[in-house]
Amino acid sequence: MRIIVLRTGDAIPSVAEKTGQQFFDFITTTAGDSWPYDWECIDVRSLQAGDLPAPSQVKGEAAFIITGSAFSVTERAPWMLQVEDYIRRIADAEVPLLGICFGHQLIGQALGGEVAKNPNGREIGTVRLEVSKDDPLLAGQPRVFDVQTTHSDSVVRLPPGAVVHASTALEPNTIFSVGPHIRGVQHHPEMNDAIIRGYVEARFDIIKGEGLDPEAILGAIRPAPENGQTLRNFVRNFVLRAS
């Protein structure tokens, strides 16, 4: 059994340099001992024929996580379209899939939704998430808890059949499901407060230029102990139960 992480981007250089880690490392570290089996990372920005296993052939043996990225789904780059097609094949094969931030948006677009700039503006820092509908992805978590987030795009129109499970003040579709096997999370369950602080510091001038207060955002960053549980719940309640 293995979890295949589809890498769609890189951690910003200052954070990668300070931590010595990339998105794949953030994910595996946060998952911890909830996943004692194999991990695999495939950079989908430079796909070659045969790089990705046929979802129908790995059902019961693998699951997928799509990482965040500084790219925008709205760019519609050829590699993004390839991954969107792959997402549809994963959905058809009923293999567990979790999309994080950009990955969440890519799932939304691939399955018939729409991604655009968040009409409520950039969301970055530690924010409060409110659960509206129960789901195994949220098992054991309170109805309201803190998460770490950084994004300016959103799934502004959900794919057909999608169900929203949680939202924040600026993001109505923070967590959604499509059927029993696919979940998208707009926040970053793999990031801790130190990582998200690094993102705010690196984008300080951009944030200020958008009319936001980066000092206030930095001051509000705090540990979010329930944040990583979302990722571990995916492992326990979707991946392990599908094996």
Buried (B, 14 or more C-beta within 10 A) or exposed (E): BBBBBBBBBBBBEEBBEEBEBBBBBBBBEBBEEBBEEEBEBBBBBEBEEEEBBEBEEBBEEBBBBBBBBEBBBEEEEEBBEBBBEBBBBBBEBBBBBBBBBBBBBBBBBBBBBBBBEBEEEBBBBBBEBEBBEEBBBBEEBEEEBBBBBBBBBBBBBBBEEBEBBBBBEBBBBBBBBBEEBBBBBBBBBBBBBEBBBBBBBBBBEEBEEEEBEBEEBBEEBEEBEBBBBBBBBBBBBBBBEBE
